[in-house]
Amino acid sequence: MYLHLGQETVVRQSDIIGIFDMDKSTISKHSRQFLADAQKGGRVFNVSDDLPKTYVVCVDREGTETVYISQISSATLRRRAEFIKSLSNILPEKQGSFR
């Protein structure tokens, strides 16, 4: 299943490592350094035209780490992810799905 992060950006839920509140997590120097290194490496994508509230860390099947900056709150993204997960428990599995 996929999670909509804002604008026209969706990511596979299985690729998500963490959803972090921008204000609370960037207090730590380690978080700030992580974001700075990701930015220098060209792995940060801003999917927001508004004030950023959240960053989402993803790792794809090849092991490539990507950080998405979103204007959607971390609480809302977590609720969306939980809702989608509950749907996947209800919906029957289809052959050849993108999991």
Biopython code that builds the backbone (N, CA, C, O; Angstrom):
import numpy as np
from Bio.PDB.StructureBuilder import StructureBuilder

atoms = [
    (1, "MET", "N", (0.835, -1.179, 0.000)),
    (1, "MET", "CA", (0.000, 0.000, 0.000)),
    (1, "MET", "C", (0.884, 1.249, 0.000)),
    (1, "MET", "O", (2.074, 1.187, 0.307)),
    (2, "TYR", "N", (0.286, 2.358, -0.344)),
    (2, "TYR", "CA", (1.011, 3.609, -0.487)),
    (2, "TYR", "C", (0.474, 4.673, 0.462)),
    (2, "TYR", "O", (-0.687, 4.645, 0.870)),
    (3, "LEU", "N", (1.355, 5.613, 0.801)),
    (3, "LEU", "CA", (0.983, 6.725, 1.673)),
    (3, "LEU", "C", (1.213, 8.023, 0.916)),
    (3, "LEU", "O", (2.292, 8.253, 0.371)),
    (4, "HIS", "N", (0.180, 8.877, 0.887)),
    (4, "HIS", "CA", (0.273, 10.178, 0.227)),
    (4, "HIS", "C", (0.928, 11.173, 1.180)),
    (4, "HIS", "O", (0.450, 11.379, 2.295)),
    (5, "LEU", "N", (2.034, 11.795, 0.734)),
    (5, "LEU", "CA", (2.794, 12.718, 1.580)),
    (5, "LEU", "C", (2.490, 14.185, 1.303)),
    (5, "LEU", "O", (2.902, 15.060, 2.064)),
    (6, "GLY", "N", (1.784, 14.452, 0.235)),
    (6, "GLY", "CA", (1.498, 15.832, -0.141)),
    (6, "GLY", "C", (1.836, 16.060, -1.597)),
    (6, "GLY", "O", (2.592, 15.306, -2.211)),
    (7, "GLN", "N", (1.250, 17.132, -2.140)),
    (7, "GLN", "CA", (1.412, 17.455, -3.554)),
    (7, "GLN", "C", (1.078, 16.208, -4.377)),
    (7, "GLN", "O", (-0.023, 15.671, -4.253)),
    (8, "GLU", "N", (1.985, 15.751, -5.194)),
    (8, "GLU", "CA", (1.755, 14.563, -6.026)),
    (8, "GLU", "C", (2.705, 13.441, -5.634)),
    (8, "GLU", "O", (3.147, 12.676, -6.491)),
    (9, "THR", "N", (3.021, 13.334, -4.353)),
    (9, "THR", "CA", (4.023, 12.370, -3.903)),
    (9, "THR", "C", (3.389, 11.286, -3.038)),
    (9, "THR", "O", (2.710, 11.565, -2.050)),
    (10, "VAL", "N", (3.630, 10.045, -3.439)),
    (10, "VAL", "CA", (3.227, 8.885, -2.648)),
    (10, "VAL", "C", (4.441, 7.981, -2.497)),
    (10, "VAL", "O", (5.303, 7.933, -3.373)),
    (11, "VAL", "N", (4.501, 7.266, -1.382)),
    (11, "VAL", "CA", (5.586, 6.314, -1.148)),
    (11, "VAL", "C", (4.987, 4.996, -0.674)),
    (11, "VAL", "O", (3.900, 4.963, -0.097)),
    (12, "ARG", "N", (5.704, 3.929, -0.925)),
    (12, "ARG", "CA", (5.291, 2.626, -0.402)),
    (12, "ARG", "C", (5.428, 2.627, 1.111)),
    (12, "ARG", "O", (6.442, 3.069, 1.650)),
    (13, "GLN", "N", (4.411, 2.135, 1.787)),
    (13, "GLN", "CA", (4.486, 2.084, 3.245)),
    (13, "GLN", "C", (5.616, 1.166, 3.694)),
    (13, "GLN", "O", (6.237, 1.410, 4.728)),
    (14, "SER", "N", (5.884, 0.127, 2.936)),
    (14, "SER", "CA", (6.948, -0.797, 3.321)),
    (14, "SER", "C", (8.331, -0.159, 3.226)),
    (14, "SER", "O", (9.288, -0.676, 3.802)),
    (15, "ASP", "N", (8.449, 0.958, 2.509)),
    (15, "ASP", "CA", (9.723, 1.672, 2.387)),
    (15, "ASP", "C", (9.951, 2.671, 3.521)),
    (15, "ASP", "O", (11.070, 3.154, 3.696)),
    (16, "ILE", "N", (8.911, 2.987, 4.291)),
    (16, "ILE", "CA", (9.013, 4.014, 5.329)),
    (16, "ILE", "C", (9.757, 3.470, 6.546)),
    (16, "ILE", "O", (9.389, 2.446, 7.123)),
    (17, "ILE", "N", (10.811, 4.187, 6.914)),
    (17, "ILE", "CA", (11.585, 3.867, 8.110)),
    (17, "ILE", "C", (11.051, 4.650, 9.304)),
    (17, "ILE", "O", (10.996, 4.129, 10.418)),
    (18, "GLY", "N", (10.659, 5.903, 9.071)),
    (18, "GLY", "CA", (10.149, 6.722, 10.163)),
    (18, "GLY", "C", (9.459, 7.971, 9.667)),
    (18, "GLY", "O", (9.748, 8.481, 8.585)),
    (19, "ILE", "N", (8.533, 8.454, 10.489)),
    (19, "ILE", "CA", (7.826, 9.711, 10.250)),
    (19, "ILE", "C", (8.137, 10.596, 11.457)),
    (19, "ILE", "O", (7.841, 10.229, 12.594)),
    (20, "PHE", "N", (8.738, 11.771, 11.203)),
    (20, "PHE", "CA", (9.258, 12.593, 12.284)),
    (20, "PHE", "C", (8.685, 14.002, 12.242)),
    (20, "PHE", "O", (8.582, 14.616, 11.180)),
    (21, "ASP", "N", (8.318, 14.499, 13.405)),
    (21, "ASP", "CA", (7.868, 15.876, 13.548)),
    (21, "ASP", "C", (9.081, 16.790, 13.405)),
    (21, "ASP", "O", (10.076, 16.622, 14.109)),
    (22, "MET", "N", (8.998, 17.741, 12.508)),
    (22, "MET", "CA", (10.130, 18.621, 12.203)),
    (22, "MET", "C", (10.561, 19.437, 13.427)),
    (22, "MET", "O", (11.757, 19.540, 13.698)),
    (23, "ASP", "N", (9.625, 20.011, 14.160)),
    (23, "ASP", "CA", (9.974, 20.857, 15.302)),
    (23, "ASP", "C", (10.598, 20.072, 16.448)),
    (23, "ASP", "O", (11.582, 20.509, 17.046)),
    (24, "LYS", "N", (10.026, 18.918, 16.751)),
    (24, "LYS", "CA", (10.494, 18.148, 17.903)),
    (24, "LYS", "C", (11.798, 17.409, 17.638)),
    (24, "LYS", "O", (12.664, 17.347, 18.511)),
    (25, "SER", "N", (11.945, 16.851, 16.447)),
    (25, "SER", "CA", (13.123, 16.017, 16.203)),
    (25, "SER", "C", (14.361, 16.817, 15.810)),
    (25, "SER", "O", (15.479, 16.339, 16.003)),
    (26, "THR", "N", (14.197, 18.000, 15.275)),
    (26, "THR", "CA", (15.373, 18.765, 14.864)),
    (26, "THR", "C", (16.029, 19.501, 16.029)),
    (26, "THR", "O", (16.975, 20.262, 15.827)),
    (27, "ILE", "N", (15.540, 19.283, 17.232)),
    (27, "ILE", "CA", (16.211, 19.810, 18.416)),
    (27, "ILE", "C", (17.550, 19.097, 18.597)),
    (27, "ILE", "O", (18.538, 19.698, 19.020)),
    (28, "SER", "N", (17.563, 17.814, 18.273)),
    (28, "SER", "CA", (18.766, 16.996, 18.415)),
    (28, "SER", "C", (19.795, 17.341, 17.336)),
    (28, "SER", "O", (19.452, 17.480, 16.162)),
    (29, "LYS", "N", (21.051, 17.476, 17.745)),
    (29, "LYS", "CA", (22.104, 17.765, 16.770)),
    (29, "LYS", "C", (22.283, 16.593, 15.806)),
    (29, "LYS", "O", (22.689, 16.792, 14.661)),
    (30, "HIS", "N", (21.985, 15.373, 16.259)),
    (30, "HIS", "CA", (22.117, 14.199, 15.391)),
    (30, "HIS", "C", (21.079, 14.237, 14.268)),
    (30, "HIS", "O", (21.381, 13.902, 13.123)),
    (31, "SER", "N", (19.870, 14.644, 14.601)),
    (31, "SER", "CA", (18.825, 14.780, 13.581)),
    (31, "SER", "C", (19.171, 15.872, 12.589)),
    (31, "SER", "O", (19.011, 15.697, 11.381)),
    (32, "ARG", "N", (19.646, 17.002, 13.099)),
    (32, "ARG", "CA", (20.039, 18.101, 12.202)),
    (32, "ARG", "C", (21.179, 17.664, 11.291)),
    (32, "ARG", "O", (21.188, 18.003, 10.107)),
    (33, "GLN", "N", (22.140, 16.916, 11.829)),
    (33, "GLN", "CA", (23.263, 16.442, 11.022)),
    (33, "GLN", "C", (22.786, 15.439, 9.970)),
    (33, "GLN", "O", (23.244, 15.472, 8.828)),
    (34, "PHE", "N", (21.868, 14.550, 10.354)),
    (34, "PHE", "CA", (21.302, 13.584, 9.415)),
    (34, "PHE", "C", (20.648, 14.303, 8.243)),
    (34, "PHE", "O", (20.886, 13.960, 7.085)),
    (35, "LEU", "N", (19.818, 15.310, 8.550)),
    (35, "LEU", "CA", (19.140, 16.060, 7.487)),
    (35, "LEU", "C", (20.131, 16.835, 6.620)),
    (35, "LEU", "O", (19.970, 16.905, 5.402)),
    (36, "ALA", "N", (21.149, 17.413, 7.241)),
    (36, "ALA", "CA", (22.168, 18.150, 6.484)),
    (36, "ALA", "C", (22.921, 17.213, 5.541)),
    (36, "ALA", "O", (23.164, 17.559, 4.385)),
    (37, "ASP", "N", (23.290, 16.028, 6.029)),
    (37, "ASP", "CA", (23.995, 15.055, 5.184)),
    (37, "ASP", "C", (23.118, 14.573, 4.031)),
    (37, "ASP", "O", (23.590, 14.416, 2.905)),
    (38, "ALA", "N", (21.839, 14.339, 4.321)),
    (38, "ALA", "CA", (20.913, 13.909, 3.276)),
    (38, "ALA", "C", (20.751, 15.009, 2.228)),
    (38, "ALA", "O", (20.688, 14.731, 1.031)),
    (39, "GLN", "N", (20.683, 16.250, 2.684)),
    (39, "GLN", "CA", (20.558, 17.391, 1.764)),
    (39, "GLN", "C", (21.795, 17.486, 0.869)),
    (39, "GLN", "O", (21.679, 17.661, -0.343)),
    (40, "LYS", "N", (22.976, 17.370, 1.474)),
    (40, "LYS", "CA", (24.224, 17.429, 0.698)),
    (40, "LYS", "C", (24.299, 16.298, -0.317)),
    (40, "LYS", "O", (24.847, 16.471, -1.406)),
    (41, "GLY", "N", (23.745, 15.137, 0.039)),
    (41, "GLY", "CA", (23.760, 13.974, -0.844)),
    (41, "GLY", "C", (22.660, 13.991, -1.894)),
    (41, "GLY", "O", (22.553, 13.062, -2.695)),
    (42, "GLY", "N", (21.844, 15.036, -1.899)),
    (42, "GLY", "CA", (20.781, 15.141, -2.891)),
    (42, "GLY", "C", (19.640, 14.158, -2.661)),
    (42, "GLY", "O", (18.939, 13.782, -3.601)),
    (43, "ARG", "N", (19.454, 13.743, -1.407)),
    (43, "ARG", "CA", (18.438, 12.749, -1.092)),
    (43, "ARG", "C", (17.222, 13.343, -0.382)),
    (43, "ARG", "O", (16.394, 12.604, 0.151)),
    (44, "VAL", "N", (17.111, 14.667, -0.371)),
    (44, "VAL", "CA", (15.976, 15.325, 0.278)),
    (44, "VAL", "C", (15.072, 15.922, -0.794)),
    (44, "VAL", "O", (15.523, 16.628, -1.696)),
    (45, "PHE", "N", (13.771, 15.615, -0.666)),
    (45, "PHE", "CA", (12.788, 16.138, -1.602)),
    (45, "PHE", "C", (11.707, 16.857, -0.822)),
    (45, "PHE", "O", (11.052, 16.270, 0.039)),
    (46, "ASN", "N", (11.523, 18.135, -1.129)),
    (46, "ASN", "CA", (10.500, 18.938, -0.470)),
    (46, "ASN", "C", (9.217, 18.797, -1.279)),
    (46, "ASN", "O", (9.144, 19.248, -2.421)),
    (47, "VAL", "N", (8.206, 18.168, -0.683)),
    (47, "VAL", "CA", (6.933, 17.965, -1.368)),
    (47, "VAL", "C", (5.886, 18.933, -0.833)),
    (47, "VAL", "O", (4.692, 18.633, -0.820)),
    (48, "SER", "N", (6.350, 20.099, -0.394)),
    (48, "SER", "CA", (5.476, 21.075, 0.223)),
    (48, "SER", "C", (5.803, 22.475, -0.277)),
    (48, "SER", "O", (6.965, 22.830, -0.471)),
    (49, "ASP", "N", (4.760, 23.253, -0.479)),
    (49, "ASP", "CA", (4.948, 24.673, -0.773)),
    (49, "ASP", "C", (4.775, 25.495, 0.502)),
    (49, "ASP", "O", (5.091, 26.685, 0.542)),
    (50, "ASP", "N", (4.273, 24.843, 1.528)),
    (50, "ASP", "CA", (3.997, 25.504, 2.804)),
    (50, "ASP", "C", (5.119, 25.231, 3.803)),
    (50, "ASP", "O", (6.126, 24.599, 3.481)),
    (51, "LEU", "N", (4.915, 25.724, 5.018)),
    (51, "LEU", "CA", (5.861, 25.512, 6.100)),
    (51, "LEU", "C", (5.981, 24.010, 6.374)),
    (51, "LEU", "O", (4.966, 23.351, 6.599)),
    (52, "PRO", "N", (7.196, 23.453, 6.360)),
    (52, "PRO", "CA", (7.344, 22.016, 6.599)),
    (52, "PRO", "C", (7.022, 21.649, 8.042)),
    (52, "PRO", "O", (7.414, 22.339, 8.983)),
    (53, "LYS", "N", (6.297, 20.542, 8.189)),
    (53, "LYS", "CA", (5.933, 20.070, 9.520)),
    (53, "LYS", "C", (6.557, 18.715, 9.833)),
    (53, "LYS", "O", (6.765, 18.377, 10.998)),
    (54, "THR", "N", (6.853, 17.942, 8.794)),
    (54, "THR", "CA", (7.263, 16.556, 8.977)),
    (54, "THR", "C", (8.333, 16.178, 7.976)),
    (54, "THR", "O", (8.378, 16.710, 6.867)),
    (55, "TYR", "N", (9.198, 15.251, 8.375)),
    (55, "TYR", "CA", (10.028, 14.592, 7.370)),
    (55, "TYR", "C", (9.865, 13.089, 7.507)),
    (55, "TYR", "O", (9.752, 12.543, 8.605)),
    (56, "VAL", "N", (9.857, 12.443, 6.352)),
    (56, "VAL", "CA", (9.637, 11.006, 6.267)),
    (56, "VAL", "C", (10.892, 10.387, 5.665)),
    (56, "VAL", "O", (11.336, 10.783, 4.587)),
    (57, "VAL", "N", (11.458, 9.416, 6.367)),
    (57, "VAL", "CA", (12.657, 8.732, 5.889)),
    (57, "VAL", "C", (12.237, 7.405, 5.278)),
    (57, "VAL", "O", (11.537, 6.611, 5.906)),
    (58, "CYS", "N", (12.676, 7.174, 4.042)),
    (58, "CYS", "CA", (12.342, 5.945, 3.329)),
    (58, "CYS", "C", (13.616, 5.279, 2.825)),
    (58, "CYS", "O", (14.607, 5.948, 2.532)),
    (59, "VAL", "N", (13.577, 3.958, 2.728)),
    (59, "VAL", "CA", (14.650, 3.188, 2.112)),
    (59, "VAL", "C", (13.985, 2.240, 1.116)),
    (59, "VAL", "O", (13.140, 1.427, 1.491)),
    (60, "ASP", "N", (14.372, 2.350, -0.158)),
    (60, "ASP", "CA", (13.746, 1.502, -1.169)),
    (60, "ASP", "C", (14.398, 0.126, -1.225)),
    (60, "ASP", "O", (15.293, -0.181, -0.438)),
    (61, "ARG", "N", (13.948, -0.684, -2.147)),
    (61, "ARG", "CA", (14.417, -2.074, -2.249)),
    (61, "ARG", "C", (15.901, -2.181, -2.572)),
    (61, "ARG", "O", (16.535, -3.188, -2.257)),
    (62, "GLU", "N", (16.455, -1.154, -3.196)),
    (62, "GLU", "CA", (17.880, -1.149, -3.517)),
    (62, "GLU", "C", (18.722, -0.603, -2.368)),
    (62, "GLU", "O", (19.950, -0.582, -2.456)),
    (63, "GLY", "N", (18.075, -0.165, -1.296)),
    (63, "GLY", "CA", (18.784, 0.366, -0.137)),
    (63, "GLY", "C", (19.049, 1.860, -0.211)),
    (63, "GLY", "O", (19.798, 2.390, 0.609)),
    (64, "THR", "N", (18.453, 2.548, -1.173)),
    (64, "THR", "CA", (18.628, 3.982, -1.318)),
    (64, "THR", "C", (17.745, 4.719, -0.309)),
    (64, "THR", "O", (16.532, 4.517, -0.255)),
    (65, "GLU", "N", (18.379, 5.567, 0.480)),
    (65, "GLU", "CA", (17.674, 6.333, 1.507)),
    (65, "GLU", "C", (17.215, 7.666, 0.929)),
    (65, "GLU", "O", (17.988, 8.366, 0.274)),
    (66, "THR", "N", (15.949, 8.014, 1.175)),
    (66, "THR", "CA", (15.378, 9.265, 0.694)),
    (66, "THR", "C", (14.614, 9.921, 1.830)),
    (66, "THR", "O", (13.961, 9.244, 2.625)),
    (67, "VAL", "N", (14.698, 11.248, 1.902)),
    (67, "VAL", "CA", (13.975, 12.010, 2.918)),
    (67, "VAL", "C", (12.982, 12.921, 2.198)),
    (67, "VAL", "O", (13.346, 13.668, 1.290)),
    (68, "TYR", "N", (11.731, 12.841, 2.622)),
    (68, "TYR", "CA", (10.684, 13.690, 2.060)),
    (68, "TYR", "C", (10.246, 14.687, 3.127)),
    (68, "TYR", "O", (9.956, 14.310, 4.262)),
    (69, "ILE", "N", (10.202, 15.960, 2.749)),
    (69, "ILE", "CA", (9.744, 17.023, 3.639)),
    (69, "ILE", "C", (8.298, 17.322, 3.261)),
    (69, "ILE", "O", (7.998, 17.591, 2.098)),
    (70, "SER", "N", (7.394, 17.274, 4.256)),
    (70, "SER", "CA", (5.965, 17.431, 3.984)),
    (70, "SER", "C", (5.349, 18.495, 4.873)),
    (70, "SER", "O", (5.821, 18.744, 5.982)),
    (71, "GLN", "N", (4.282, 19.125, 4.374)),
    (71, "GLN", "CA", (3.540, 20.099, 5.160)),
    (71, "GLN", "C", (2.460, 19.428, 5.996)),
    (71, "GLN", "O", (1.798, 20.088, 6.798)),
    (72, "ILE", "N", (2.276, 18.121, 5.816)),
    (72, "ILE", "CA", (1.268, 17.380, 6.569)),
    (72, "ILE", "C", (1.874, 16.963, 7.909)),
    (72, "ILE", "O", (3.023, 16.524, 7.964)),
    (73, "SER", "N", (1.119, 17.098, 8.964)),
    (73, "SER", "CA", (1.646, 16.789, 10.296)),
    (73, "SER", "C", (1.970, 15.307, 10.428)),
    (73, "SER", "O", (1.393, 14.464, 9.741)),
    (74, "SER", "N", (2.898, 15.009, 11.316)),
    (74, "SER", "CA", (3.285, 13.615, 11.548)),
    (74, "SER", "C", (2.102, 12.812, 12.085)),
    (74, "SER", "O", (1.947, 11.640, 11.744)),
    (75, "ALA", "N", (1.273, 13.426, 12.915)),
    (75, "ALA", "CA", (0.098, 12.729, 13.453)),
    (75, "ALA", "C", (-0.872, 12.344, 12.339)),
    (75, "ALA", "O", (-1.410, 11.237, 12.341)),
    (76, "THR", "N", (-1.098, 13.241, 11.395)),
    (76, "THR", "CA", (-1.994, 12.947, 10.278)),
    (76, "THR", "C", (-1.420, 11.844, 9.395)),
    (76, "THR", "O", (-2.147, 10.944, 8.975)),
    (77, "LEU", "N", (-0.130, 11.907, 9.114)),
    (77, "LEU", "CA", (0.481, 10.861, 8.292)),
    (77, "LEU", "C", (0.414, 9.504, 8.985)),
    (77, "LEU", "O", (0.162, 8.488, 8.338)),
    (78, "ARG", "N", (0.634, 9.484, 10.275)),
    (78, "ARG", "CA", (0.537, 8.219, 11.027)),
    (78, "ARG", "C", (-0.885, 7.674, 10.994)),
    (78, "ARG", "O", (-1.083, 6.471, 10.825)),
    (79, "ARG", "N", (-1.882, 8.551, 11.156)),
    (79, "ARG", "CA", (-3.286, 8.108, 11.079)),
    (79, "ARG", "C", (-3.596, 7.549, 9.694)),
    (79, "ARG", "O", (-4.261, 6.520, 9.576)),
    (80, "ARG", "N", (-3.125, 8.213, 8.658)),
    (80, "ARG", "CA", (-3.339, 7.713, 7.298)),
    (80, "ARG", "C", (-2.710, 6.332, 7.125)),
    (80, "ARG", "O", (-3.322, 5.431, 6.551)),
    (81, "ALA", "N", (-1.491, 6.173, 7.623)),
    (81, "ALA", "CA", (-0.792, 4.892, 7.497)),
    (81, "ALA", "C", (-1.546, 3.794, 8.242)),
    (81, "ALA", "O", (-1.681, 2.681, 7.734)),
    (82, "GLU", "N", (-2.035, 4.099, 9.441)),
    (82, "GLU", "CA", (-2.792, 3.112, 10.207)),
    (82, "GLU", "C", (-4.098, 2.762, 9.521)),
    (82, "GLU", "O", (-4.512, 1.602, 9.529)),
    (83, "PHE", "N", (-4.754, 3.755, 8.924)),
    (83, "PHE", "CA", (-6.008, 3.513, 8.209)),
    (83, "PHE", "C", (-5.752, 2.611, 7.006)),
    (83, "PHE", "O", (-6.500, 1.664, 6.763)),
    (84, "ILE", "N", (-4.705, 2.903, 6.264)),
    (84, "ILE", "CA", (-4.378, 2.095, 5.087)),
    (84, "ILE", "C", (-4.041, 0.666, 5.510)),
    (84, "ILE", "O", (-4.435, -0.292, 4.846)),
    (85, "LYS", "N", (-3.312, 0.529, 6.614)),
    (85, "LYS", "CA", (-2.973, -0.809, 7.105)),
    (85, "LYS", "C", (-4.236, -1.567, 7.498)),
    (85, "LYS", "O", (-4.348, -2.764, 7.232)),
    (86, "SER", "N", (-5.182, -0.886, 8.124)),
    (86, "SER", "CA", (-6.432, -1.559, 8.503)),
    (86, "SER", "C", (-7.208, -1.980, 7.260)),
    (86, "SER", "O", (-7.868, -3.019, 7.278)),
    (87, "LEU", "N", (-7.144, -1.203, 6.187)),
    (87, "LEU", "CA", (-7.796, -1.589, 4.933)),
    (87, "LEU", "C", (-7.156, -2.827, 4.335)),
    (87, "LEU", "O", (-7.848, -3.693, 3.799)),
    (88, "SER", "N", (-5.838, -2.913, 4.426)),
    (88, "SER", "CA", (-5.155, -4.066, 3.842)),
    (88, "SER", "C", (-5.522, -5.347, 4.588)),
    (88, "SER", "O", (-5.429, -6.435, 4.019)),
    (89, "ASN", "N", (-5.936, -5.239, 5.850)),
    (89, "ASN", "CA", (-6.384, -6.413, 6.597)),
    (89, "ASN", "C", (-7.784, -6.844, 6.179)),
    (89, "ASN", "O", (-8.166, -7.999, 6.365)),
    (90, "ILE", "N", (-8.551, -5.907, 5.612)),
    (90, "ILE", "CA", (-9.920, -6.190, 5.194)),
    (90, "ILE", "C", (-9.961, -6.660, 3.742)),
    (90, "ILE", "O", (-10.657, -7.619, 3.408)),
    (91, "LEU", "N", (-9.203, -5.971, 2.880)),
    (91, "LEU", "CA", (-9.240, -6.274, 1.453)),
    (91, "LEU", "C", (-8.540, -7.592, 1.166)),
    (91, "LEU", "O", (-7.506, -7.888, 1.763)),
    (92, "PRO", "N", (-9.099, -8.393, 0.249)),
    (92, "PRO", "CA", (-8.429, -9.651, -0.101)),
    (92, "PRO", "C", (-7.151, -9.379, -0.874)),
    (92, "PRO", "O", (-7.076, -8.433, -1.658)),
    (93, "GLU", "N", (-6.157, -10.207, -0.650)),
    (93, "GLU", "CA", (-4.890, -10.083, -1.378)),
    (93, "GLU", "C", (-5.126, -10.419, -2.840)),
    (93, "GLU", "O", (-5.885, -11.334, -3.158)),
    (94, "LYS", "N", (-4.481, -9.682, -3.726)),
    (94, "LYS", "CA", (-4.588, -9.926, -5.154)),
    (94, "LYS", "C", (-3.283, -10.497, -5.651)),
    (94, "LYS", "O", (-2.211, -10.155, -5.152)),
    (95, "GLN", "N", (-3.378, -11.354, -6.619)),
    (95, "GLN", "CA", (-2.173, -11.915, -7.237)),
    (95, "GLN", "C", (-1.412, -10.785, -7.907)),
    (95, "GLN", "O", (-2.013, -9.931, -8.558)),
    (96, "GLY", "N", (-0.103, -10.773, -7.755)),
    (96, "GLY", "CA", (0.734, -9.788, -8.438)),
    (96, "GLY", "C", (0.659, -8.395, -7.867)),
    (96, "GLY", "O", (0.925, -7.434, -8.589)),
    (97, "SER", "N", (0.311, -8.237, -6.609)),
    (97, "SER", "CA", (0.254, -6.900, -6.035)),
    (97, "SER", "C", (1.664, -6.332, -5.925)),
    (97, "SER", "O", (2.641, -7.064, -6.084)),
    (98, "PHE", "N", (1.775, -5.052, -5.659)),
    (98, "PHE", "CA", (3.060, -4.346, -5.651)),
    (98, "PHE", "C", (3.738, -4.354, -4.298)),
    (98, "PHE", "O", (4.512, -3.434, -4.032)),
    (99, "ARG", "N", (3.520, -5.276, -3.462)),
    (99, "ARG", "CA", (4.155, -5.310, -2.149)),
    (99, "ARG", "C", (5.575, -5.631, -2.217)),
    (99, "ARG", "O", (6.244, -5.695, -1.186)),
]
sb = StructureBuilder()
sb.init_structure("model")
sb.init_model(0)
sb.init_chain("A")
sb.init_seg("    ")
for serial, (resi, resn, name, xyz) in enumerate(atoms, 1):
    if name == "N":
        sb.init_residue(resn, " ", resi, " ")
    sb.init_atom(name, np.array(xyz, "f"), 0.0, 1.0, " ", f" {name:<3s}", serial, name[0])
structure = sb.get_structure()
